[in-house]
Amino acid sequence: MRAMNADQFLALAEALRSYAQHSGRDTNASSLFVHAMLMRAIQVDRVEQPKRDEAKRKAA
């Protein structure tokens, strides 16, 4: 399963807010849910810094 890109995530967030608004539900709760899921995805998908070569580090 591939991770969602930013455009897909924003589209999902907008769809959830729209659904909440049209169904009379709390749009703040919808936004909070989207925020929580985004923060969870960011924490899980940490990007490791590239390791520099020792020779390059000494030359710099």
C-alpha positions as CSV (number, residue, x, y, z in Angstrom):
1,M,0.0,0.0,0.0
2,R,1.5,3.3,-1.1
3,A,1.3,6.4,1.2
4,M,-0.9,9.3,0.1
5,N,0.7,12.3,-1.4
6,A,-0.1,15.8,-0.3
7,D,-2.7,16.4,-3.0
8,Q,-4.6,13.2,-2.0
9,F,-4.4,14.0,1.7
10,L,-5.8,17.6,1.1
11,A,-8.5,16.2,-1.1
12,L,-9.5,13.7,1.6
13,A,-9.5,16.5,4.2
14,E,-11.7,18.7,2.1
15,A,-14.1,15.8,1.4
16,L,-14.4,15.1,5.1
17,R,-15.0,18.7,6.0
18,S,-17.6,19.0,3.2
19,Y,-19.4,15.9,4.4
20,A,-19.4,17.1,8.0
21,Q,-20.8,20.5,6.9
22,H,-23.6,19.1,4.7
23,S,-24.6,16.5,7.2
24,G,-24.8,18.9,10.1
25,R,-21.9,17.4,12.0
26,D,-19.1,19.3,13.7
27,T,-16.5,20.5,11.2
28,N,-14.0,21.1,14.0
29,A,-14.1,17.4,14.8
30,S,-13.5,16.6,11.2
31,S,-10.5,19.0,11.0
32,L,-9.2,17.6,14.3
33,F,-9.4,14.0,12.9
34,V,-7.6,15.0,9.7
35,H,-4.9,16.8,11.7
36,A,-4.4,13.8,14.0
37,M,-4.1,11.4,11.1
38,L,-1.6,13.7,9.3
39,M,0.5,14.0,12.5
40,R,0.5,10.2,12.9
41,A,1.6,9.7,9.3
42,I,4.4,12.3,9.7
43,Q,5.7,10.6,12.8
44,V,5.6,7.1,11.3
45,D,7.2,8.2,8.1
46,R,10.4,9.8,9.4
47,V,13.0,10.4,6.7
48,E,16.5,9.4,7.7
49,Q,19.2,11.9,6.9
50,P,21.6,10.7,4.2
51,K,24.9,9.5,5.6
52,R,27.9,11.4,4.4
53,D,31.0,9.6,3.3
54,E,33.9,10.0,5.7
55,A,36.3,11.1,2.9
56,K,33.8,13.9,1.9
57,R,33.4,15.0,5.5
58,K,37.2,15.3,6.0
59,A,37.6,17.2,2.7
60,A,34.9,19.7,3.5
